[in-house]
Amino acid sequence: GVRLEADFHIITAQTNAINNINKCIRRGGLEIADLILEPLASSLAVLSDEEKEAGVCLIDIGGGTTDIAIFYDNIIRHSAVIPFGGNIVTNDIKQGLMVLPQQAEQLKTRFGKAIAEEASPNEIVSIPGIRNRAAKEISVKNLSNIIQARMEEVIEMAHSEIIGSGFENRLAGGIVITGGGSQLSNLKQLVEYMTGMDTRIGYPNEHLGKSKIESVKSPMYATAIGLVLSGFRSLDEREDRYKEAREVVKTAKGKRPAVASRNFFTEILNKTKGLLIDDLDEKNEY
């Protein structure tokens, strides 16, 4: 007999969440051509092909969740979602220091540190009181202790996913952290200390040129930039020629594979296609 086997990476999601996204987009007069897992989109913006080939773990720390994607030999090998993100750290600060949510967020982003030892015990932050009450003084050391406790939990869970994947000792590219939560001071050092793996912060400028708006290259926009890049690949005619050339090399003589159909952001991208084509010069460069 004939036996066919294959390894698949299956990603599941809640139907209600997907339906809600579809409703929001359609109410805006648009259509969804494809859905992409958040860490996969982020990986397009912050990871290089060399890192994916060598082996790398992407940890995307968002507001509500922390998403993990492990690549090896340029193939995704493992993905996971941890139900903790930057918002839970803000909530810890709110409860621990008895401040308002917006004050907790500002304390975290402006003064917080992921390693409490890096904070000076004498550094004090004064925040306005409520309804003309006296200002409240916050110790940066105490603030950082709250942040470190929660981030250690998140990193520990992420490290467990790496170990469970079986690729811990094959990730030559180490760990790349991105997302809004990755901007927390000293987080890179804390990840390296807890995992023993080389770590860098992933900025979504892997495929971007110079821009007048440099803030778009912030890690918090990694997923959004990745989605744009994914859609642009289906629009750029040079991408089709590149794929076709690679397929011809891999295919026996006399056979010519069909060019992959474009199926992402099709309606929107086709409307803007003419604008980009006008910007091509004689060498097919922008």
Beta strands, then each sheet from edge to edge (+ up, - down):
strand 1: 56-61
strand 2: 66-72
strand 3: 75-82
strand 4: 124-127
strand 5: 136-139
strand 6: 175-178
strand 7: 199-201
sheet 1: 3+ 2- 1+ 6+ 7+
sheet 2: 4+ 5-
end
